[in-house]
Amino acid sequence: MQTDETGSPVATSVTARLYDALLQDIVSGRIAPGEKLSEPVIARRFGASRAPVREAIRRLQERALVTYVVHQGVRVTEPSAAQFLALLDVREATEGMAARLAAGAMGAAERAALVALVASHRDEIERDPHGAYLQDQAEADFHWRIASGSGNAILAELLCDQFYPRLRLCRRLHATVAGRGRDAWQEHVRIAEAISQRDGELAEVLMRRHIRAARSALEQALAAAAAGRPTHPPPRHDDLGPAPWPVA
């Protein structure tokens, strides 16, 4: 079998490239929920044969990002609000565990990088206190950093490879809660502090509370939308306050 410069089979390399490109198109909204994925169109776009395209789509289907619809073909999944809430239920347990493990597994440099990452998000929140806090790039995502730093390869794969792409798709479909971004950032600050101090028990408690708060905010927003009420919180005049530890 022909191999690429790394010695990997070419078909596998092409499939991975196609999968990554399609994944980014889906979670960014460039390919809209409900939109059909055409194998011939994708093959022409990337200059690939149908086989790796089919395999890339199969991987997306395994992760519930696309769905086969009888007589319609493969379409981008449109997760319901109920599915989003169910996803948050599972995240509470798994990410709580990840935070506890990360407090013990992360080295000093990784813990310092996590603290710096959260501090770097402050400007985004201050620019728009009522806006979203999406962290679309994996390397800049607080939760991705903790999962990958947990020291548990199975847990990291479950969260980073399975859960987070679905979460990003849900975020695109369901309106974010005004003001929740600021609150989420402040919760991240406290979780990062617990991890930096290697307090795994506190980190797990704070992470679970963080996920529950996100779920509660989503439920309230959905109820308000169903009742035709505005979801914006009353205006606040306080700032974000100082970080609870010195940030270089």
C-alpha positions, 0 to 999 in steps of 0.5 A: 500500500502506498504510504505518505511521508510519515509512513502512514497509509495514504487512505488513512491520511486523506480520511483524517484530513477530510474528517478534520475539515468536515468537522470544523465546517460542521461545528463552525456552522459553515455546513448548517444543521440539516444540510445534506452531505454529498459524497461526490461534492465533497470528493470534488471539493477536496480532490479525493476519491469516494472511499475516504470521503465515505469513511470520514462521513462514517466517523462523523456519524459515529460521533452523532454529528451527522445522521442518515435519513432514509430517502434523504441521505446523510445530513448534519444532525440537529440536536434537540434541547433535550439532547443538549441537557442530557449531554450536560448531565453526563458532562457533570460527572465526567468533567468533575472527574477530569478536574480532580485527576488533572489537579494531581496529574498536571505538572507545574508548567501545565497548571501555570498554562491553565491559569494563564489561559483563563486570565487571557479570556478576561479581555473577551468577557470585558469587551462584551459582558453579556456575550457568549464565551465559546472558546471555539479552538480546542487549544484555547478551550478551558475544558479541553485543557483539563480533559487532556491534562487528566492523565487518563487517556480513555477519559480524555478521548471520551471528552475531547473526541466524542463530547466536545464536538457535539457540545459545540454543535449544540451551542451553535443551535441553541441560543447562549444565555445572556450574561452566562459567559461572564459567570462561566469565566468567573467559575473557570477562574475558581476551578483553575485556582483549585487545580493550580493548588492541587486540590482535586476534591475542590476542583471536582466540586467546583467543576460539577457546580459549573456544569450544573449552573450551565444546565440551569441557565439553559433550562431557564432560557428555554423556558423563557423562550417558550413563554416569549419572555426576554432572557437578558439579565438586568444590567449590572454595573460591577466589573469582573473584579481582580483575579484571585491570584497574581497573573504574570 
